[in-house]
């Protein structure tokens, strides 16, 4: 099949038809396979649900708590980021200046104002 002669709209229509046919055949294959499996199970005196029944999960042992040795003590948690900028419209909102700028900071800058005006 030579696709080089097809226009872009023709290729997109062909793509949609191929995807539709793949879905149709996949659904049909799935239904047929399910019927065959149900018949095989029935021939053995079982239902498909009997075959697919899973044993109750075994409770896993919890891992032991890490020991607090010299290495663990040396490893410190990072402190919470320090707020460097505050939203003037809602003082509960702050930004440390790291990571993605919050929308209120973007809007502030878009108004031609300096970010330094929001500094804490």
PDB file as gemmi writes it, atoms N, CA and C in Angstrom:
CRYST1    1.000    1.000    1.000  90.00  90.00  90.00 P 1                      
ATOM      1  N   UNK A   1       0.843  -1.163   0.000  1.00  0.00           N  
ATOM      2  CA  UNK A   1       0.000   0.000   0.000  1.00  0.00           C  
ATOM      3  C   UNK A   1       0.899   1.242   0.000  1.00  0.00           C  
ATOM      4  N   UNK A   2       0.779   2.033  -1.025  1.00  0.00           N  
ATOM      5  CA  UNK A   2       1.606   3.234  -1.159  1.00  0.00           C  
ATOM      6  C   UNK A   2       0.849   4.427  -0.591  1.00  0.00           C  
ATOM      7  N   UNK A   3       1.285   4.923   0.560  1.00  0.00           N  
ATOM      8  CA  UNK A   3       0.603   6.024   1.226  1.00  0.00           C  
ATOM      9  C   UNK A   3       1.073   7.385   0.747  1.00  0.00           C  
ATOM     10  N   UNK A   4       2.125   7.437  -0.043  1.00  0.00           N  
ATOM     11  CA  UNK A   4       2.686   8.723  -0.477  1.00  0.00           C  
ATOM     12  C   UNK A   4       1.731   9.482  -1.401  1.00  0.00           C  
ATOM     13  N   UNK A   5       0.769   8.813  -2.008  1.00  0.00           N  
ATOM     14  CA  UNK A   5      -0.165   9.489  -2.912  1.00  0.00           C  
ATOM     15  C   UNK A   5      -1.371  10.064  -2.180  1.00  0.00           C  
ATOM     16  N   UNK A   6      -1.525   9.723  -0.888  1.00  0.00           N  
ATOM     17  CA  UNK A   6      -2.664  10.193  -0.112  1.00  0.00           C  
ATOM     18  C   UNK A   6      -2.423  11.617   0.380  1.00  0.00           C  
ATOM     19  N   UNK A   7      -3.495  12.412   0.415  1.00  0.00           N  
ATOM     20  CA  UNK A   7      -3.405  13.754   0.997  1.00  0.00           C  
ATOM     21  C   UNK A   7      -3.514  13.608   2.513  1.00  0.00           C  
ATOM     22  N   UNK A   8      -3.188  14.675   3.232  1.00  0.00           N  
ATOM     23  CA  UNK A   8      -3.267  14.645   4.689  1.00  0.00           C  
ATOM     24  C   UNK A   8      -4.689  14.335   5.161  1.00  0.00           C  
ATOM     25  N   UNK A   9      -5.739  14.988   4.620  1.00  0.00           N  
ATOM     26  CA  UNK A   9      -7.100  14.635   5.050  1.00  0.00           C  
ATOM     27  C   UNK A   9      -7.439  13.164   4.763  1.00  0.00           C  
ATOM     28  N   UNK A  10      -6.959  12.653   3.624  1.00  0.00           N  
ATOM     29  CA  UNK A  10      -7.193  11.241   3.303  1.00  0.00           C  
ATOM     30  C   UNK A  10      -6.518  10.338   4.325  1.00  0.00           C  
ATOM     31  N   UNK A  11      -5.298  10.676   4.718  1.00  0.00           N  
ATOM     32  CA  UNK A  11      -4.569   9.880   5.702  1.00  0.00           C  
ATOM     33  C   UNK A  11      -5.272   9.906   7.058  1.00  0.00           C  
ATOM     34  N   UNK A  12      -5.805  11.062   7.429  1.00  0.00           N  
ATOM     35  CA  UNK A  12      -6.515  11.159   8.716  1.00  0.00           C  
ATOM     36  C   UNK A  12      -7.796  10.330   8.691  1.00  0.00           C  
ATOM     37  N   UNK A  13      -8.511  10.347   7.566  1.00  0.00           N  
ATOM     38  CA  UNK A  13      -9.716   9.513   7.453  1.00  0.00           C  
ATOM     39  C   UNK A  13      -9.344   8.043   7.531  1.00  0.00           C  
ATOM     40  N   UNK A  14      -8.264   7.676   6.856  1.00  0.00           N  
ATOM     41  CA  UNK A  14      -7.794   6.298   6.893  1.00  0.00           C  
ATOM     42  C   UNK A  14      -7.396   5.903   8.314  1.00  0.00           C  
ATOM     43  N   UNK A  15      -6.718   6.801   9.008  1.00  0.00           N  
ATOM     44  CA  UNK A  15      -6.312   6.531  10.384  1.00  0.00           C  
ATOM     45  C   UNK A  15      -7.534   6.290  11.268  1.00  0.00           C  
ATOM     46  N   UNK A  16      -8.571   7.121  11.117  1.00  0.00           N  
ATOM     47  CA  UNK A  16      -9.786   6.963  11.915  1.00  0.00           C  
ATOM     48  C   UNK A  16     -10.451   5.626  11.612  1.00  0.00           C  
ATOM     49  N   UNK A  17     -10.473   5.241  10.338  1.00  0.00           N  
ATOM     50  CA  UNK A  17     -11.086   3.956   9.964  1.00  0.00           C  
ATOM     51  C   UNK A  17     -10.293   2.791  10.538  1.00  0.00           C  
ATOM     52  N   UNK A  18      -8.958   2.898  10.497  1.00  0.00           N  
ATOM     53  CA  UNK A  18      -8.103   1.821  11.029  1.00  0.00           C  
ATOM     54  C   UNK A  18      -8.299   1.704  12.539  1.00  0.00           C  
ATOM     55  N   UNK A  19      -8.308   2.833  13.251  1.00  0.00           N  
ATOM     56  CA  UNK A  19      -8.498   2.786  14.702  1.00  0.00           C  
ATOM     57  C   UNK A  19      -9.854   2.210  15.065  1.00  0.00           C  
ATOM     58  N   UNK A  20     -10.879   2.575  14.309  1.00  0.00           N  
ATOM     59  CA  UNK A  20     -12.220   2.044  14.540  1.00  0.00           C  
ATOM     60  C   UNK A  20     -12.252   0.534  14.315  1.00  0.00           C  
ATOM     61  N   UNK A  21     -11.617   0.080  13.271  1.00  0.00           N  
ATOM     62  CA  UNK A  21     -11.577  -1.359  12.971  1.00  0.00           C  
ATOM     63  C   UNK A  21     -10.790  -2.121  14.034  1.00  0.00           C  
ATOM     64  N   UNK A  22      -9.705  -1.542  14.517  1.00  0.00           N  
ATOM     65  CA  UNK A  22      -8.922  -2.181  15.579  1.00  0.00           C  
ATOM     66  C   UNK A  22      -9.778  -2.335  16.835  1.00  0.00           C  
ATOM     67  N   UNK A  23     -10.517  -1.284  17.209  1.00  0.00           N  
ATOM     68  CA  UNK A  23     -11.394  -1.381  18.386  1.00  0.00           C  
ATOM     69  C   UNK A  23     -12.460  -2.456  18.191  1.00  0.00           C  
ATOM     70  N   UNK A  24     -13.070  -2.476  17.001  1.00  0.00           N  
ATOM     71  CA  UNK A  24     -14.129  -3.445  16.723  1.00  0.00           C  
ATOM     72  C   UNK A  24     -13.592  -4.866  16.812  1.00  0.00           C  
ATOM     73  N   UNK A  25     -12.450  -5.114  16.190  1.00  0.00           N  
ATOM     74  CA  UNK A  25     -11.881  -6.465  16.212  1.00  0.00           C  
ATOM     75  C   UNK A  25     -11.410  -6.859  17.609  1.00  0.00           C  
ATOM     76  N   UNK A  26     -10.865  -5.920  18.335  1.00  0.00           N  
ATOM     77  CA  UNK A  26     -10.420  -6.205  19.696  1.00  0.00           C  
ATOM     78  C   UNK A  26     -11.604  -6.598  20.574  1.00  0.00           C  
ATOM     79  N   UNK A  27     -12.696  -5.839  20.471  1.00  0.00           N  
ATOM     80  CA  UNK A  27     -13.899  -6.163  21.247  1.00  0.00           C  
ATOM     81  C   UNK A  27     -14.459  -7.524  20.851  1.00  0.00           C  
ATOM     82  N   UNK A  28     -14.503  -7.791  19.558  1.00  0.00           N  
ATOM     83  CA  UNK A  28     -15.013  -9.068  19.067  1.00  0.00           C  
ATOM     84  C   UNK A  28     -14.143 -10.225  19.546  1.00  0.00           C  
ATOM     85  N   UNK A  29     -12.842 -10.072  19.464  1.00  0.00           N  
ATOM     86  CA  UNK A  29     -11.919 -11.113  19.911  1.00  0.00           C  
ATOM     87  C   UNK A  29     -12.074 -11.354  21.398  1.00  0.00           C  
ATOM     88  N   UNK A  30     -12.203 -10.278  22.161  1.00  0.00           N  
ATOM     89  CA  UNK A  30     -12.358 -10.393  23.617  1.00  0.00           C  
ATOM     90  C   UNK A  30     -13.634 -11.159  23.955  1.00  0.00           C  
ATOM     91  N   UNK A  31     -14.753 -10.821  23.287  1.00  0.00           N  
ATOM     92  CA  UNK A  31     -16.026 -11.513  23.544  1.00  0.00           C  
ATOM     93  C   UNK A  31     -15.935 -12.989  23.178  1.00  0.00           C  
ATOM     94  N   UNK A  32     -15.341 -13.289  22.022  1.00  0.00           N  
ATOM     95  CA  UNK A  32     -15.224 -14.692  21.584  1.00  0.00           C  
ATOM     96  C   UNK A  32     -14.351 -15.492  22.533  1.00  0.00           C  
ATOM     97  N   UNK A  33     -13.255 -14.907  22.962  1.00  0.00           N  
ATOM     98  CA  UNK A  33     -12.358 -15.595  23.880  1.00  0.00           C  
ATOM     99  C   UNK A  33     -13.043 -15.844  25.223  1.00  0.00           C  
ATOM    100  N   UNK A  34     -13.799 -14.880  25.698  1.00  0.00           N  
ATOM    101  CA  UNK A  34     -14.520 -15.036  26.950  1.00  0.00           C  
ATOM    102  C   UNK A  34     -15.532 -16.178  26.845  1.00  0.00           C  
ATOM    103  N   UNK A  35     -16.252 -16.251  25.727  1.00  0.00           N  
ATOM    104  CA  UNK A  35     -17.215 -17.347  25.520  1.00  0.00           C  
ATOM    105  C   UNK A  35     -16.515 -18.699  25.521  1.00  0.00           C  
ATOM    106  N   UNK A  36     -15.370 -18.776  24.832  1.00  0.00           N  
ATOM    107  CA  UNK A  36     -14.632 -20.053  24.782  1.00  0.00           C  
ATOM    108  C   UNK A  36     -14.144 -20.452  26.171  1.00  0.00           C  
ATOM    109  N   UNK A  37     -13.663 -19.476  26.928  1.00  0.00           N  
ATOM    110  CA  UNK A  37     -13.181 -19.774  28.276  1.00  0.00           C  
ATOM    111  C   UNK A  37     -14.326 -20.215  29.177  1.00  0.00           C  
ATOM    112  N   UNK A  38     -15.496 -19.576  29.051  1.00  0.00           N  
ATOM    113  CA  UNK A  38     -16.651 -19.974  29.846  1.00  0.00           C  
ATOM    114  C   UNK A  38     -17.070 -21.407  29.503  1.00  0.00           C  
ATOM    115  N   UNK A  39     -17.034 -21.752  28.213  1.00  0.00           N  
ATOM    116  CA  UNK A  39     -17.403 -23.104  27.787  1.00  0.00           C  
ATOM    117  C   UNK A  39     -16.407 -24.122  28.334  1.00  0.00           C  
ATOM    118  N   UNK A  40     -15.118 -23.808  28.259  1.00  0.00           N  
ATOM    119  CA  UNK A  40     -14.094 -24.731  28.776  1.00  0.00           C  
ATOM    120  C   UNK A  40     -14.280 -24.940  30.285  1.00  0.00           C  
ATOM    121  N   UNK A  41     -14.575 -23.884  31.009  1.00  0.00           N  
ATOM    122  CA  UNK A  41     -14.782 -24.003  32.447  1.00  0.00           C  
ATOM    123  C   UNK A  41     -16.032 -24.824  32.730  1.00  0.00           C  
ATOM    124  N   UNK A  42     -17.109 -24.577  31.977  1.00  0.00           N  
ATOM    125  CA  UNK A  42     -18.357 -25.326  32.169  1.00  0.00           C  
ATOM    126  C   UNK A  42     -18.151 -26.803  31.875  1.00  0.00           C  
ATOM    127  N   UNK A  43     -17.334 -27.136  30.867  1.00  0.00           N  
ATOM    128  CA  UNK A  43     -17.049 -28.540  30.543  1.00  0.00           C  
ATOM    129  C   UNK A  43     -16.373 -29.246  31.709  1.00  0.00           C  
ATOM    130  N   UNK A  44     -15.683 -28.495  32.557  1.00  0.00           N  
ATOM    131  CA  UNK A  44     -15.000 -29.066  33.720  1.00  0.00           C  
ATOM    132  C   UNK A  44     -15.837 -28.917  34.994  1.00  0.00           C  
ATOM    133  N   UNK A  45     -17.056 -28.383  34.856  1.00  0.00           N  
ATOM    134  CA  UNK A  45     -17.937 -28.245  36.013  1.00  0.00           C  
ATOM    135  C   UNK A  45     -17.656 -27.021  36.850  1.00  0.00           C  
ATOM    136  N   UNK A  46     -17.015 -26.039  36.274  1.00  0.00           N  
ATOM    137  CA  UNK A  46     -16.692 -24.809  36.997  1.00  0.00           C  
ATOM    138  C   UNK A  46     -17.260 -23.611  36.248  1.00  0.00           C  
ATOM    139  N   UNK A  47     -17.341 -22.515  36.958  1.00  0.00           N  
ATOM    140  CA  UNK A  47     -17.694 -21.264  36.287  1.00  0.00           C  
ATOM    141  C   UNK A  47     -16.403 -20.479  36.085  1.00  0.00           C  
ATOM    142  N   UNK A  48     -16.469 -19.503  35.234  1.00  0.00           N  
ATOM    143  CA  UNK A  48     -15.298 -18.665  34.999  1.00  0.00           C  
ATOM    144  C   UNK A  48     -14.925 -17.913  36.273  1.00  0.00           C  
ATOM    145  N   UNK A  49     -15.936 -17.532  37.073  1.00  0.00           N  
ATOM    146  CA  UNK A  49     -15.662 -16.860  38.347  1.00  0.00           C  
ATOM    147  C   UNK A  49     -14.892 -17.772  39.294  1.00  0.00           C  
ATOM    148  N   UNK A  50     -15.188 -19.087  39.254  1.00  0.00           N  
ATOM    149  CA  UNK A  50     -14.444 -20.029  40.095  1.00  0.00           C  
ATOM    150  C   UNK A  50     -12.971 -20.035  39.718  1.00  0.00           C  
ATOM    151  N   UNK A  51     -12.702 -19.938  38.439  1.00  0.00           N  
ATOM    152  CA  UNK A  51     -11.314 -19.962  37.978  1.00  0.00           C  
ATOM    153  C   UNK A  51     -10.576 -18.672  38.321  1.00  0.00           C  
ATOM    154  N   UNK A  52     -11.292 -17.576  38.279  1.00  0.00           N  
ATOM    155  CA  UNK A  52     -10.647 -16.290  38.492  1.00  0.00           C  
ATOM    156  C   UNK A  52     -10.610 -15.890  39.955  1.00  0.00           C  
ATOM    157  N   UNK A  53     -11.218 -16.693  40.825  1.00  0.00           N  
ATOM    158  CA  UNK A  53     -11.218 -16.380  42.255  1.00  0.00           C  
ATOM    159  C   UNK A  53      -9.794 -16.371  42.754  1.00  0.00           C  
ATOM    160  N   UNK A  54      -9.457 -15.323  43.442  1.00  0.00           N  
ATOM    161  CA  UNK A  54      -8.099 -15.182  43.939  1.00  0.00           C  
ATOM    162  C   UNK A  54      -8.087 -15.475  45.434  1.00  0.00           C  
ATOM    163  N   UNK A  55      -7.045 -16.117  45.920  1.00  0.00           N  
ATOM    164  CA  UNK A  55      -6.961 -16.367  47.357  1.00  0.00           C  
ATOM    165  C   UNK A  55      -6.842 -15.046  48.115  1.00  0.00           C  
ATOM    166  N   UNK A  56      -7.277 -15.082  49.366  1.00  0.00           N  
ATOM    167  CA  UNK A  56      -7.196 -13.878  50.199  1.00  0.00           C  
ATOM    168  C   UNK A  56      -5.742 -13.461  50.319  1.00  0.00           C  
ATOM    169  N   UNK A  57      -5.469 -12.167  50.227  1.00  0.00           N  
ATOM    170  CA  UNK A  57      -4.072 -11.714  50.311  1.00  0.00           C  
ATOM    171  C   UNK A  57      -3.490 -12.034  51.684  1.00  0.00           C  
ATOM    172  N   UNK A  58      -2.254 -12.458  51.670  1.00  0.00           N  
ATOM    173  CA  UNK A  58      -1.546 -12.758  52.906  1.00  0.00           C  
ATOM    174  C   UNK A  58      -1.007 -11.450  53.454  1.00  0.00           C  
ATOM    175  N   UNK A  59      -1.227 -11.226  54.750  1.00  0.00           N  
ATOM    176  CA  UNK A  59      -0.740  -9.989  55.363  1.00  0.00           C  
ATOM    177  C   UNK A  59       0.780  -9.988  55.311  1.00  0.00           C  
ATOM    178  N   UNK A  60       1.309  -8.907  54.780  1.00  0.00           N  
ATOM    179  CA  UNK A  60       2.758  -8.795  54.676  1.00  0.00           C  
ATOM    180  C   UNK A  60       3.324  -8.258  55.980  1.00  0.00           C  
ATOM    181  N   UNK A  61       4.476  -8.744  56.321  1.00  0.00           N  
ATOM    182  CA  UNK A  61       5.143  -8.245  57.524  1.00  0.00           C  
ATOM    183  C   UNK A  61       5.625  -6.826  57.257  1.00  0.00           C  
ATOM    184  N   UNK A  62       5.458  -5.979  58.255  1.00  0.00           N  
ATOM    185  CA  UNK A  62       5.910  -4.599  58.107  1.00  0.00           C  
ATOM    186  C   UNK A  62       7.431  -4.564  58.227  1.00  0.00           C  
ATOM    187  N   UNK A  63       8.065  -3.750  57.406  1.00  0.00           N  
ATOM    188  CA  UNK A  63       9.522  -3.654  57.520  1.00  0.00           C  
ATOM    189  C   UNK A  63       9.898  -3.037  58.865  1.00  0.00           C  
ATOM    190  N   UNK A  64      11.022  -3.461  59.359  1.00  0.00           N  
ATOM    191  CA  UNK A  64      11.499  -2.943  60.638  1.00  0.00           C  
ATOM    192  C   UNK A  64      11.807  -1.463  60.505  1.00  0.00           C  
ATOM    193  N   UNK A  65      11.585  -0.745  61.576  1.00  0.00           N  
ATOM    194  CA  UNK A  65      11.874   0.688  61.580  1.00  0.00           C  
ATOM    195  C   UNK A  65      13.374   0.889  61.403  1.00  0.00           C  
ATOM    196  N   UNK A  66      13.768   1.887  60.633  1.00  0.00           N  
ATOM    197  CA  UNK A  66      15.203   2.113  60.429  1.00  0.00           C  
ATOM    198  C   UNK A  66      15.886   2.454  61.749  1.00  0.00           C  
ATOM    199  N   UNK A  67      17.092   1.981  61.870  1.00  0.00           N  
ATOM    200  CA  UNK A  67      17.856   2.241  63.091  1.00  0.00           C  
ATOM    201  C   UNK A  67      18.391   3.663  63.052  1.00  0.00           C  
ATOM    202  N   UNK A  68      18.426   4.278  64.205  1.00  0.00           N  
ATOM    203  CA  UNK A  68      18.926   5.643  64.325  1.00  0.00           C  
ATOM    204  C   UNK A  68      20.407   5.598  64.663  1.00  0.00           C  
ATOM    205  N   UNK A  69      21.198   5.414  63.648  1.00  0.00           N  
ATOM    206  CA  UNK A  69      22.644   5.375  63.850  1.00  0.00           C  
ATOM    207  C   UNK A  69      23.259   6.710  63.517  1.00  0.00           C  
ATOM    208  N   UNK A  70      24.556   6.699  63.382  1.00  0.00           N  
ATOM    209  CA  UNK A  70      25.288   7.932  63.077  1.00  0.00           C  
ATOM    210  C   UNK A  70      24.883   8.469  61.706  1.00  0.00           C  
ATOM    211  N   UNK A  71      24.651   7.560  60.738  1.00  0.00           N  
ATOM    212  CA  UNK A  71      24.279   8.018  59.395  1.00  0.00           C  
ATOM    213  C   UNK A  71      22.902   8.650  59.402  1.00  0.00           C  
ATOM    214  N   UNK A  72      21.967   8.014  60.118  1.00  0.00           N  
ATOM    215  CA  UNK A  72      20.611   8.546  60.159  1.00  0.00           C  
ATOM    216  C   UNK A  72      20.581   9.892  60.868  1.00  0.00           C  
ATOM    217  N   UNK A  73      21.378  10.025  61.918  1.00  0.00           N  
ATOM    218  CA  UNK A  73      21.404  11.281  62.665  1.00  0.00           C  
ATOM    219  C   UNK A  73      22.009  12.393  61.822  1.00  0.00           C  
ATOM    220  N   UNK A  74      22.970  12.043  60.974  1.00  0.00           N  
ATOM    221  CA  UNK A  74      23.624  13.048  60.145  1.00  0.00           C  
ATOM    222  C   UNK A  74      22.695  13.548  59.046  1.00  0.00           C  
ATOM    223  N   UNK A  75      21.775  12.699  58.637  1.00  0.00           N  
ATOM    224  CA  UNK A  75      20.853  13.067  57.575  1.00  0.00           C  
ATOM    225  C   UNK A  75      19.716  13.879  58.192  1.00  0.00           C  
ATOM    226  N   UNK A  76      19.644  15.150  57.877  1.00  0.00           N  
ATOM    227  CA  UNK A  76      18.636  16.020  58.462  1.00  0.00           C  
ATOM    228  C   UNK A  76      17.548  16.298  57.440  1.00  0.00           C  
ATOM    229  N   UNK A  77      16.365  16.539  57.960  1.00  0.00           N  
ATOM    230  CA  UNK A  77      15.257  16.902  57.088  1.00  0.00           C  
ATOM    231  C   UNK A  77      15.445  18.330  56.609  1.00  0.00           C  
ATOM    232  N   UNK A  78      14.953  18.597  55.397  1.00  0.00           N  
ATOM    233  CA  UNK A  78      15.052  19.943  54.857  1.00  0.00           C  
ATOM    234  C   UNK A  78      14.050  20.836  55.577  1.00  0.00           C  
ATOM    235  N   UNK A  79      14.448  22.027  55.908  1.00  0.00           N  
ATOM    236  CA  UNK A  79      13.506  22.939  56.563  1.00  0.00           C  
ATOM    237  C   UNK A  79      12.444  23.402  55.566  1.00  0.00           C  
ATOM    238  N   UNK A  80      11.321  23.834  56.096  1.00  0.00           N  
ATOM    239  CA  UNK A  80      10.253  24.346  55.243  1.00  0.00           C  
ATOM    240  C   UNK A  80      10.771  25.577  54.505  1.00  0.00           C  
ATOM    241  N   UNK A  81      10.345  25.773  53.248  1.00  0.00           N  
ATOM    242  CA  UNK A  81      10.832  26.930  52.503  1.00  0.00           C  
ATOM    243  C   UNK A  81      10.385  28.231  53.164  1.00  0.00           C  
ATOM    244  N   UNK A  82      11.255  29.211  53.137  1.00  0.00           N  
ATOM    245  CA  UNK A  82      10.977  30.519  53.725  1.00  0.00           C  
ATOM    246  C   UNK A  82      10.193  31.333  52.708  1.00  0.00           C  
ATOM    247  N   UNK A  83       9.103  31.928  53.159  1.00  0.00           N  
ATOM    248  CA  UNK A  83       8.270  32.741  52.280  1.00  0.00           C  
ATOM    249  C   UNK A  83       8.992  34.056  52.006  1.00  0.00           C  
ATOM    250  N   UNK A  84       9.208  34.341  50.718  1.00  0.00           N  
ATOM    251  CA  UNK A  84       9.884  35.584  50.334  1.00  0.00           C  
ATOM    252  C   UNK A  84       8.917  36.597  49.735  1.00  0.00           C  
ATOM    253  N   UNK A  85       7.796  36.104  49.181  1.00  0.00           N  
ATOM    254  CA  UNK A  85       6.820  36.985  48.533  1.00  0.00           C  
ATOM    255  C   UNK A  85       5.427  36.652  49.044  1.00  0.00           C  
ATOM    256  N   UNK A  86       4.594  37.666  49.220  1.00  0.00           N  
ATOM    257  CA  UNK A  86       3.213  37.487  49.679  1.00  0.00           C  
ATOM    258  C   UNK A  86       2.253  38.063  48.651  1.00  0.00           C  
ATOM    259  N   UNK A  87       1.115  37.408  48.518  1.00  0.00           N  
ATOM    260  CA  UNK A  87       0.053  37.886  47.646  1.00  0.00           C  
ATOM    261  C   UNK A  87      -0.638  39.049  48.351  1.00  0.00           C  
ATOM    262  N   UNK A  88      -0.651  40.257  47.771  1.00  0.00           N  
ATOM    263  CA  UNK A  88      -1.274  41.400  48.442  1.00  0.00           C  
ATOM    264  C   UNK A  88      -2.793  41.249  48.566  1.00  0.00           C  
ATOM    265  N   UNK A  89      -3.406  40.475  47.678  1.00  0.00           N  
ATOM    266  CA  UNK A  89      -4.857  40.285  47.730  1.00  0.00           C  
ATOM    267  C   UNK A  89      -5.246  39.263  48.783  1.00  0.00           C  
ATOM    268  N   UNK A  90      -4.358  38.323  49.088  1.00  0.00           N  
ATOM    269  CA  UNK A  90      -4.628  37.285  50.078  1.00  0.00           C  
ATOM    270  C   UNK A  90      -3.319  37.004  50.803  1.00  0.00           C  
ATOM    271  N   UNK A  91      -3.145  37.582  51.957  1.00  0.00           N  
ATOM    272  CA  UNK A  91      -1.857  37.484  52.661  1.00  0.00           C  
ATOM    273  C   UNK A  91      -1.541  36.082  53.162  1.00  0.00           C  
ATOM    274  N   UNK A  92      -2.503  35.169  53.086  1.00  0.00           N  
ATOM    275  CA  UNK A  92      -2.235  33.780  53.473  1.00  0.00           C  
ATOM    276  C   UNK A  92      -1.431  33.050  52.395  1.00  0.00           C  
ATOM    277  N   UNK A  93      -1.430  33.591  51.190  1.00  0.00           N  
ATOM    278  CA  UNK A  93      -0.699  32.978  50.095  1.00  0.00           C  
ATOM    279  C   UNK A  93       0.700  33.558  50.011  1.00  0.00           C  
ATOM    280  N   UNK A  94       1.681  32.683  49.995  1.00  0.00           N  
ATOM    281  CA  UNK A  94       3.058  33.128  49.887  1.00  0.00           C  
ATOM    282  C   UNK A  94       3.807  32.263  48.893  1.00  0.00           C  
ATOM    283  N   UNK A  95       4.979  32.697  48.539  1.00  0.00           N  
ATOM    284  CA  UNK A  95       5.824  31.960  47.599  1.00  0.00           C  
ATOM    285  C   UNK A  95       7.265  32.139  48.026  1.00  0.00           C  
ATOM    286  N   UNK A  96       8.023  31.059  47.989  1.00  0.00           N  
ATOM    287  CA  UNK A  96       9.416  31.091  48.428  1.00  0.00           C  
ATOM    288  C   UNK A  96      10.357  31.622  47.361  1.00  0.00           C  
ATOM    289  N   UNK A  97       9.874  31.786  46.146  1.00  0.00           N  
ATOM    290  CA  UNK A  97      10.737  32.228  45.065  1.00  0.00           C  
ATOM    291  C   UNK A  97      11.363  31.049  44.331  1.00  0.00           C  
ATOM    292  N   UNK A  98      11.066  29.838  44.791  1.00  0.00           N  
ATOM    293  CA  UNK A  98      11.591  28.632  44.146  1.00  0.00           C  
ATOM    294  C   UNK A  98      10.436  27.888  43.487  1.00  0.00           C  
ATOM    295  N   UNK A  99      10.740  27.200  42.415  1.00  0.00           N  
ATOM    296  CA  UNK A  99       9.704  26.433  41.724  1.00  0.00           C  
ATOM    297  C   UNK A  99       8.853  27.329  40.846  1.00  0.00           C  
ATOM    298  N   UNK A 100       7.732  26.792  40.426  1.00  0.00           N  
ATOM    299  CA  UNK A 100       6.845  27.491  39.515  1.00  0.00           C  
ATOM    300  C   UNK A 100       6.205  28.701  40.203  1.00  0.00           C  
ATOM    301  N   UNK A 101       6.131  29.810  39.479  1.00  0.00           N  
ATOM    302  CA  UNK A 101       5.521  31.012  40.030  1.00  0.00           C  
ATOM    303  C   UNK A 101       4.020  30.776  40.173  1.00  0.00           C  
ATOM    304  N   UNK A 102       3.445  31.207  41.292  1.00  0.00           N  
ATOM    305  CA  UNK A 102       1.996  31.104  41.439  1.00  0.00           C  
ATOM    306  C   UNK A 102       1.304  32.093  40.493  1.00  0.00           C  
ATOM    307  N   UNK A 103       0.052  31.810  40.179  1.00  0.00           N  
ATOM    308  CA  UNK A 103      -0.674  32.641  39.223  1.00  0.00           C  
ATOM    309  C   UNK A 103      -0.771  34.087  39.692  1.00  0.00           C  
ATOM    310  N   UNK A 104      -0.942  34.306  40.989  1.00  0.00           N  
ATOM    311  CA  UNK A 104      -1.059  35.683  41.466  1.00  0.00           C  
ATOM    312  C   UNK A 104       0.236  36.459  41.218  1.00  0.00           C  
ATOM    313  N   UNK A 105       1.386  35.799  41.284  1.00  0.00           N  
ATOM    314  CA  UNK A 105       2.664  36.472  41.000  1.00  0.00           C  
ATOM    315  C   UNK A 105       2.787  36.750  39.504  1.00  0.00           C  
ATOM    316  N   UNK A 106       2.349  35.829  38.702  1.00  0.00           N  
ATOM    317  CA  UNK A 106       2.383  36.022  37.240  1.00  0.00           C  
ATOM    318  C   UNK A 106       1.492  37.203  36.856  1.00  0.00           C  
ATOM    319  N   UNK A 107       0.289  37.260  37.449  1.00  0.00           N  
ATOM    320  CA  UNK A 107      -0.632  38.361  37.162  1.00  0.00           C  
ATOM    321  C   UNK A 107      -0.040  39.699  37.597  1.00  0.00           C  
ATOM    322  N   UNK A 108       0.631  39.712  38.730  1.00  0.00           N  
ATOM    323  CA  UNK A 108       1.262  40.934  39.256  1.00  0.00           C  
ATOM    324  C   UNK A 108       2.307  41.458  38.274  1.00  0.00           C  
ATOM    325  N   UNK A 109       3.146  40.554  37.796  1.00  0.00           N  
ATOM    326  CA  UNK A 109       4.200  40.936  36.847  1.00  0.00           C  
ATOM    327  C   UNK A 109       3.595  41.387  35.525  1.00  0.00           C  
ATOM    328  N   UNK A 110       2.495  40.740  35.109  1.00  0.00           N  
ATOM    329  CA  UNK A 110       1.831  41.094  33.848  1.00  0.00           C  
ATOM    330  C   UNK A 110       1.251  42.507  33.904  1.00  0.00           C  
ATOM    331  N   UNK A 111       0.977  42.995  35.102  1.00  0.00           N  
ATOM    332  CA  UNK A 111       0.472  44.357  35.261  1.00  0.00           C  
ATOM    333  C   UNK A 111       1.602  45.383  35.190  1.00  0.00           C  
ATOM    334  N   UNK A 112       2.825  44.909  34.969  1.00  0.00           N  
ATOM    335  CA  UNK A 112       3.975  45.798  34.852  1.00  0.00           C  
ATOM    336  C   UNK A 112       4.589  46.149  36.190  1.00  0.00           C  
ATOM    337  N   UNK A 113       4.200  45.439  37.232  1.00  0.00           N  
ATOM    338  CA  UNK A 113       4.729  45.724  38.564  1.00  0.00           C  
ATOM    339  C   UNK A 113       5.916  44.813  38.839  1.00  0.00           C  
ATOM    340  N   UNK A 114       6.746  45.247  39.770  1.00  0.00           N  
ATOM    341  CA  UNK A 114       7.949  44.497  40.105  1.00  0.00           C  
ATOM    342  C   UNK A 114       7.637  43.454  41.171  1.00  0.00           C  
ATOM    343  N   UNK A 115       8.280  42.311  41.058  1.00  0.00           N  
ATOM    344  CA  UNK A 115       8.149  41.258  42.043  1.00  0.00           C  
ATOM    345  C   UNK A 115       8.725  41.700  43.393  1.00  0.00           C  
ATOM    346  N   UNK A 116       9.673  42.634  43.337  1.00  0.00           N  
ATOM    347  CA  UNK A 116      10.289  43.145  44.570  1.00  0.00           C  
ATOM    348  C   UNK A 116       9.260  43.843  45.460  1.00  0.00           C  
ATOM    349  N   UNK A 117       8.185  44.342  44.864  1.00  0.00           N  
ATOM    350  CA  UNK A 117       7.135  45.022  45.648  1.00  0.00           C  
ATOM    351  C   UNK A 117       6.396  44.038  46.552  1.00  0.00           C  
ATOM    352  N   UNK A 118       6.453  42.747  46.228  1.00  0.00           N  
ATOM    353  CA  UNK A 118       5.761  41.720  46.995  1.00  0.00           C  
ATOM    354  C   UNK A 118       6.661  41.077  48.047  1.00  0.00           C  
ATOM    355  N   UNK A 119       7.925  41.493  48.086  1.00  0.00           N  
ATOM    356  CA  UNK A 119       8.882  40.895  49.023  1.00  0.00           C  
ATOM    357  C   UNK A 119       8.436  41.104  50.448  1.00  0.00           C  
ATOM    358  N   UNK A 120       8.658  40.073  51.248  1.00  0.00           N  
ATOM    359  CA  UNK A 120       8.278  40.121  52.678  1.00  0.00           C  
ATOM    360  C   UNK A 120       9.320  40.872  53.453  1.00  0.00           C  
TER     361      UNK A 120                                                      
END                                                                             
